[in-house]
Amino acid sequence: MRTTLDDPILEAWEETLEKNRQRAAILDAQGKIARTFSEIEERAGHFATQLAAIPPGQVIAIQIGNHPDWPSLFLACLRRQLVVLPLEQTISDEQKQSAFEICRVVAAAVSGGRDVQILPPETAAATTEIRVNDWGNDRPSLLKLTSGTTAAPRAVRFRSEQLLADCENICETMGISQRDSNFGV
């Protein structure tokens, strides 16, 4: 799926996909192929369909740990212009509820093992009142919730440009290339 959005991560993904369609993208713990690049793209389309009812700019929590669908979900959210809030699987229900309220989460992707489910807004939302996020011209792609150890937790915004620049800097600094195994999922 070619993007019509001006998103540098999606543009970089499309270039990567074009060059590596049938190559291994994600390996499981035994070193077997968990996803090819094409399979990531296929799953992204699957999740984009499931997310179609959620208006752009809304926040979706992703709480699936190292599940191989993480990249697909992230791509689907970028394409639907949804904001991703990654959550650790180990956080308490109280912490999750607080994160949902702070970030105005309207849906959540969760994994009970093999399959990832997207819980509908009424199931995942912290409150019954879902307020529309008005990001203006500065809509983030991802929110990182601070730990709240020294003050109340807050959401830090990241745009795709910042995430991609950080990724490129890490690869450059550490000498990571296509020849290396990627343990980022």
Rosetta silent file (secondary structure, phi, psi, omega in degrees, C-alpha in Angstrom):
SEQUENCE: MRTTLDDPILEAWEETLEKNRQRAAILDAQGKIARTFSEIEERAGHFATQLAAIPPGQVIAIQIGNHPDWPSLFLACLRRQLVVLPLEQTISDEQKQSAFEICRVVAAAVSGGRDVQILPPETAAATTEIRVNDWGNDRPSLLKLTSGTTAAPRAVRFRSEQLLADCENICETMGISQRDSNFGV
SCORE:     score description
SCORE:     0.000 S_00000001
   1 L     0.000  115.758  177.790    0.000    0.000    0.000 S_00000001
   2 L   -79.640  137.239 -177.700    1.618    3.260   -1.118 S_00000001
   3 L   -85.589  143.597  171.484    1.097    6.095    1.278 S_00000001
   4 L  -105.610    0.173  178.852   -0.415    9.401    0.308 S_00000001
   5 L   -85.037  151.862  177.004    0.436   10.730    3.754 S_00000001
   6 L   -91.331   76.071 -177.613    3.487   12.848    4.355 S_00000001
   7 L  -128.042  116.222 -175.878    5.017   10.495    6.923 S_00000001
   8 H   -64.310  -30.054  177.615    8.749    9.738    6.804 S_00000001
   9 H   -68.435  -43.852  178.664    8.413    6.396    8.605 S_00000001
  10 H   -64.011  -39.770  178.300    5.835    5.182    6.093 S_00000001
  11 H   -63.889  -43.816  178.493    7.993    6.410    3.207 S_00000001
  12 H   -65.009  -38.898  178.233   11.066    4.636    4.636 S_00000001
  13 H   -61.675  -45.384 -177.505    8.988    1.493    5.216 S_00000001
  14 H   -62.633  -38.018  175.741    7.767    1.464    1.613 S_00000001
  15 H   -65.104  -43.744  179.672   11.340    1.730    0.321 S_00000001
  16 H   -63.695  -45.025  179.698   12.429   -1.069    2.660 S_00000001
  17 H   -60.459  -44.017 -178.671    9.483   -3.257    1.688 S_00000001
  18 H   -59.063  -37.850 -177.316   10.173   -2.774   -2.016 S_00000001
  19 H   -83.829  -20.595 -168.473   13.769   -3.984   -1.609 S_00000001
  20 H  -131.377   21.989 -170.125   13.126   -6.811    0.843 S_00000001
  21 L   -40.643  -51.732 -174.523    9.629   -8.132    0.197 S_00000001
  22 L   -99.121    4.376  179.224   10.319  -11.864    0.734 S_00000001
  23 L   -78.145  156.424  175.434   13.250  -11.537    3.140 S_00000001
  24 E   -64.634  131.218  177.349   13.002  -12.425    6.817 S_00000001
  25 E  -109.621  -38.033 -178.678   12.037   -9.376    8.854 S_00000001
  26 E  -133.308  129.032  176.910   11.374  -10.892   12.285 S_00000001
  27 E  -106.729  146.474  176.723   12.870  -14.070   13.688 S_00000001
  28 L   -83.608 -177.548 -176.316   11.431  -15.996   16.630 S_00000001
  29 L   -62.796  -23.110  178.759   13.436  -17.159   19.649 S_00000001
  30 L   -91.969    2.057  179.692   14.503  -20.307   17.766 S_00000001
  31 L    85.841    7.294  177.860   15.779  -18.306   14.795 S_00000001
  32 L   -86.238  154.227 -179.197   12.868  -19.250   12.533 S_00000001
  33 E   -68.837  119.307  175.540   11.146  -16.666   10.370 S_00000001
  34 E   -91.832  -34.827  177.740    8.200  -15.174   12.274 S_00000001
  35 E  -151.967  137.169  166.013    7.418  -12.542    9.609 S_00000001
  36 E   -87.868  171.038  177.171    8.736  -11.583    6.196 S_00000001
  37 H   -61.676  -39.682  177.785    8.523   -7.947    5.167 S_00000001
  38 H   -62.769  -38.893  179.668    5.507   -8.824    2.999 S_00000001
  39 H   -67.757  -35.515  174.372    3.795  -10.497    5.934 S_00000001
  40 H   -60.661  -45.313 -179.972    4.301   -7.392    8.078 S_00000001
  41 H   -63.276  -43.022  179.239    2.657   -5.360    5.317 S_00000001
  42 H   -60.267  -45.636  179.088   -0.200   -7.853    4.973 S_00000001
  43 H   -66.808  -33.272  177.069   -0.888   -7.742    8.723 S_00000001
  44 H   -61.493  -41.357  176.382   -0.707   -3.933    8.656 S_00000001
  45 H   -63.018  -40.449  177.281   -3.562   -3.947    6.134 S_00000001
  46 H   -59.319  -48.098 -178.711   -5.513   -6.326    8.373 S_00000001
  47 H   -70.241  -35.381  178.284   -5.112   -4.029   11.387 S_00000001
  48 H   -59.649  -38.589  176.864   -5.853   -0.868    9.372 S_00000001
  49 H   -63.551  -43.401  179.434   -9.241   -2.369    8.509 S_00000001
  50 H   -66.004  -27.520 -177.329   -9.918   -3.104   12.176 S_00000001
  51 L   -92.323    0.082 -171.837   -8.954    0.461   13.129 S_00000001
  52 L   -58.561  -29.352 -176.977  -11.050    2.136   10.410 S_00000001
  53 L   -79.266  -10.995 -177.881  -13.823    3.269   12.778 S_00000001
  54 L   -89.612  124.936 -178.098  -11.440    5.253   14.988 S_00000001
  55 L   -65.500  147.298  176.501  -11.090    8.907   13.913 S_00000001
  56 L   -54.337  146.554  178.318   -7.619   10.263   13.063 S_00000001
  57 L    90.834  -11.005  178.876   -5.767   11.840   15.978 S_00000001
  58 L   -80.047  160.942 -175.975   -7.147    9.462   18.582 S_00000001
  59 E  -102.780  131.287  174.354   -4.838    7.454   20.843 S_00000001
  60 E  -119.506  128.858  176.163   -4.587    3.662   20.750 S_00000001
  61 E   -83.240  140.285  174.202   -2.622    1.777   23.378 S_00000001
  62 E  -119.217  114.042 -177.142   -0.520   -1.159   22.214 S_00000001
  63 E  -128.068   71.150 -175.763    0.142   -3.649   24.989 S_00000001
  64 L  -127.074   13.131  178.322    1.454   -6.751   23.217 S_00000001
  65 L    59.115 -136.736 -178.470    5.042   -7.068   24.434 S_00000001
  66 L   -92.599   28.830 -179.184    7.442   -8.458   21.838 S_00000001
  67 L   -61.009  139.601 -179.124    4.688   -9.872   19.636 S_00000001
  68 L   -65.609   -7.887  176.071    5.686  -10.020   15.936 S_00000001
  69 L   -84.780   -3.517 -178.275    2.598   -7.953   15.046 S_00000001
  70 H   -54.238  -52.855 -179.581    4.038   -4.834   16.724 S_00000001
  71 H   -59.753  -38.137  179.830    5.483   -3.347   13.497 S_00000001
  72 H   -64.081  -43.951  177.992    2.257   -4.114   11.607 S_00000001
  73 H   -62.561  -43.506 -179.945    0.129   -2.404   14.243 S_00000001
  74 H   -62.001  -45.760  177.944    2.404    0.623   14.281 S_00000001
  75 H   -61.043  -43.138  179.072    2.269    0.940   10.476 S_00000001
  76 H   -60.925  -42.815  178.901   -1.529    0.576   10.517 S_00000001
  77 H   -64.362  -42.345  177.665   -1.819    3.311   13.138 S_00000001
  78 H   -60.181  -43.448 -179.268    0.436    5.634   11.136 S_00000001
  79 H   -65.915  -33.597  179.204   -1.670    5.062    8.025 S_00000001
  80 L   -87.677    0.120 -178.312   -4.893    5.742    9.944 S_00000001
  81 L    59.357   39.535  175.434   -3.198    8.790   11.569 S_00000001
  82 L   -97.118  151.924 -178.859   -3.729    7.328   15.029 S_00000001
  83 E   -96.978  129.166 -176.283   -1.380    8.083   17.907 S_00000001
  84 E   -94.373  134.299  171.694    0.319    5.060   19.492 S_00000001
  85 E  -119.163  100.812  177.595    0.829    4.659   23.237 S_00000001
  86 E   -72.229  135.202  177.055    3.095    1.652   23.903 S_00000001
  87 L  -127.681  138.586  174.913    2.421    0.016   27.275 S_00000001
  88 L   -65.829  145.564  178.269    4.414   -2.668   29.067 S_00000001
  89 L   -69.967  -19.024 -174.253    2.516   -5.893   29.602 S_00000001
  90 L   -90.180   -1.834 -178.041    3.560   -5.886   33.248 S_00000001
  91 L   -69.944  151.201 -178.901    1.905   -2.626   34.326 S_00000001
  92 L   -73.104  163.101  176.957   -0.842   -2.870   36.915 S_00000001
  93 H   -60.326  -37.222  178.689   -4.497   -2.286   36.094 S_00000001
  94 H   -63.983  -43.945  177.835   -4.314    0.945   38.126 S_00000001
  95 H   -64.392  -40.178  179.259   -1.321    2.174   36.090 S_00000001
  96 H   -64.610  -44.792  178.754   -3.067    1.213   32.861 S_00000001
  97 H   -59.512  -42.712  178.146   -6.234    3.051   33.878 S_00000001
  98 H   -63.093  -44.084  178.252   -4.166    6.125   34.727 S_00000001
  99 H   -61.093  -42.398  179.287   -2.348    5.940   31.365 S_00000001
 100 H   -60.926  -40.743 -179.359   -5.682    5.641   29.550 S_00000001
 101 H   -70.188  -47.571 -178.076   -6.978    8.762   31.315 S_00000001
 102 H   -60.515  -41.874 -173.664   -3.822   10.853   30.871 S_00000001
 103 H   -98.042    0.367 -179.775   -3.504    9.991   27.173 S_00000001
 104 L    56.465   49.479 -179.581   -7.227    9.785   26.341 S_00000001
 105 E   -67.222  133.333  179.208   -6.931    6.243   25.007 S_00000001
 106 E  -110.764  -13.192  178.609   -9.937    5.162   22.929 S_00000001
 107 E  -158.044  160.773 -179.719   -8.862    1.611   22.020 S_00000001
 108 E  -140.903  136.356  172.573   -6.224   -0.922   22.974 S_00000001
 109 E   -97.005  124.280 -177.800   -4.402   -3.688   21.136 S_00000001
 110 E  -130.496  159.426  179.633   -3.708   -6.576   23.497 S_00000001
 111 E  -130.209  125.729  175.252   -2.276  -10.051   23.166 S_00000001
 112 L  -101.362   24.199 -176.843   -3.362  -13.050   25.132 S_00000001
 113 L   136.469 -107.526 -175.939   -0.694  -15.205   23.532 S_00000001
 114 L   -78.513  -43.842 -171.836   -0.716  -15.868   19.801 S_00000001
 115 L   -98.365  144.143  174.939   -3.424  -13.508   18.571 S_00000001
 116 E   -99.314  133.200  177.076   -3.625   -9.741   18.885 S_00000001
 117 E  -118.108  144.222  172.952   -7.044   -8.256   19.539 S_00000001
 118 E  -105.160  113.412 -179.825   -8.095   -4.647   19.251 S_00000001
 119 E   -77.425  135.762 -177.763  -10.525   -3.865   22.008 S_00000001
 120 L   -66.158  160.388 -176.631  -13.246   -1.435   20.958 S_00000001
 121 H   -50.933  -43.451 -177.117  -13.360    2.073   22.404 S_00000001
 122 H   -67.158  -22.897  178.263  -16.107    1.305   24.913 S_00000001
 123 H   -85.426  -38.377 -172.371  -14.057   -1.598   26.295 S_00000001
 124 H   -93.180  -24.972 -172.903  -10.674    0.118   26.375 S_00000001
 125 L   -64.819  145.494  179.849  -11.522    3.725   27.177 S_00000001
 126 L   -73.473  -29.108  178.926  -10.797    5.002   30.650 S_00000001
 127 L  -134.305  166.070  177.378  -14.031    6.967   30.724 S_00000001
 128 L   -78.219  -18.862  178.947  -17.282    6.870   28.820 S_00000001
 129 L   -90.263  111.921  178.508  -16.612   10.409   27.630 S_00000001
 130 L  -101.468  110.550  179.873  -14.231   10.290   24.678 S_00000001
 131 L   -90.926  139.082  178.986  -12.881   13.748   23.978 S_00000001
 132 L   -72.319  133.838  176.005  -11.425   14.469   20.576 S_00000001
 133 L   -80.218  127.709  176.526   -7.720   15.253   20.676 S_00000001
 134 L  -108.835   91.819 -178.221   -6.921   18.557   19.022 S_00000001
 135 L   -84.010   -8.269 -174.763   -3.254   18.301   18.189 S_00000001
 136 L    65.037 -138.599  178.875   -3.415   21.198   15.720 S_00000001
 137 L   -88.957    9.791 -173.990   -0.615   20.938   13.156 S_00000001
 138 L  -121.218   42.860 -179.481    1.569   19.040   15.612 S_00000001
 139 L   -64.914  126.267  176.947   -0.095   15.609   15.783 S_00000001
 140 L   -78.296  166.642  172.964    2.303   13.104   17.303 S_00000001
 141 L  -100.119  -27.462 -174.669    2.795    9.559   16.045 S_00000001
 142 E  -147.468  142.950  173.369    3.686    8.122   19.421 S_00000001
 143 E  -113.267  136.868  174.037    3.286    9.045   23.086 S_00000001
 144 E  -114.690  120.869 -179.676    5.747    7.916   25.739 S_00000001
 145 E   -85.374  125.672  177.640    4.355    7.986   29.248 S_00000001
 146 L   -69.311  159.959 -174.727    6.878    9.074   31.877 S_00000001
 147 L   -69.230  -28.002 -178.673    7.244    6.837   34.926 S_00000001
 148 L    78.238   19.342 -179.040    5.885    9.380   37.374 S_00000001
 149 L   -73.353  -30.972 -179.797    8.549    8.596   39.971 S_00000001
 150 L  -108.429  -13.061  178.017    9.344   12.268   40.669 S_00000001
 151 L  -159.333 -178.865  178.318    6.057   13.851   39.598 S_00000001
 152 L   -62.088  141.690  177.198    2.735   12.865   38.075 S_00000001
 153 L   -58.471  145.478  175.432    3.138   10.777   34.897 S_00000001
 154 L  -141.754  159.638 -178.035    2.832   12.759   31.698 S_00000001
 155 E   -93.850  126.486  175.795    2.767   11.990   28.008 S_00000001
 156 E  -100.716  129.775 -176.487    5.745   13.033   25.905 S_00000001
 157 E   -89.587  140.995  173.442    4.924   13.488   22.208 S_00000001
 158 E  -132.421  132.870  174.017    7.032   12.165   19.338 S_00000001
 159 L   -93.844  162.722 -179.783    6.459   12.802   15.645 S_00000001
 160 H   -56.735  -38.514  179.885    7.521   10.360   12.937 S_00000001
 161 H   -57.968  -42.311 -179.107   10.372   12.661   11.918 S_00000001
 162 H   -69.302  -42.785 -179.962   11.842   12.430   15.414 S_00000001
 163 H   -63.368  -43.534 -179.685   11.420    8.660   15.666 S_00000001
 164 H   -67.268  -41.562  178.226   13.040    8.057   12.277 S_00000001
 165 H   -61.699  -40.082  178.365   15.924   10.439   13.036 S_00000001
 166 H   -63.883  -43.936  178.639   16.520    8.617   16.332 S_00000001
 167 H   -61.424  -47.141 -179.759   16.503    5.250   14.558 S_00000001
 168 H   -62.643  -39.020  179.071   18.923    6.455   11.886 S_00000001
 169 H   -65.599  -42.787  178.311   21.217    7.922   14.548 S_00000001
 170 H   -62.148  -46.459  179.745   21.252    4.674   16.537 S_00000001
 171 H   -61.534  -43.415  179.842   22.032    2.630   13.408 S_00000001
 172 H   -64.812  -48.824 -177.089   24.792    5.040   12.380 S_00000001
 173 H   -63.522  -39.753 -176.091   26.336    5.262   15.847 S_00000001
 174 H   -94.572   -1.701  179.258   26.257    1.510   16.453 S_00000001
 175 L    69.115   30.609 -179.888   27.137    0.502   12.891 S_00000001
 176 L   -82.188  132.241  179.468   23.895   -1.439   12.415 S_00000001
 177 L  -135.190 -175.223  178.374   23.123   -2.375    8.804 S_00000001
 178 L   -61.254  -24.827 -177.873   20.921   -4.772    6.817 S_00000001
 179 L   -72.476  -17.437 -176.063   23.453   -7.532    7.450 S_00000001
 180 L   -88.387  148.551  170.690   22.724   -7.489   11.189 S_00000001
 181 L   -70.484  143.386  179.718   19.970   -9.348   13.000 S_00000001
 182 L  -107.617  117.950 -179.748   17.435   -6.932   14.424 S_00000001
 183 L  -105.063   26.121 -174.459   16.360   -7.689   17.963 S_00000001
 184 L   -80.088  -12.443 -177.919   14.164   -4.601   18.238 S_00000001
 185 L   -89.333    0.000    0.000   10.780   -6.321   18.294 S_00000001
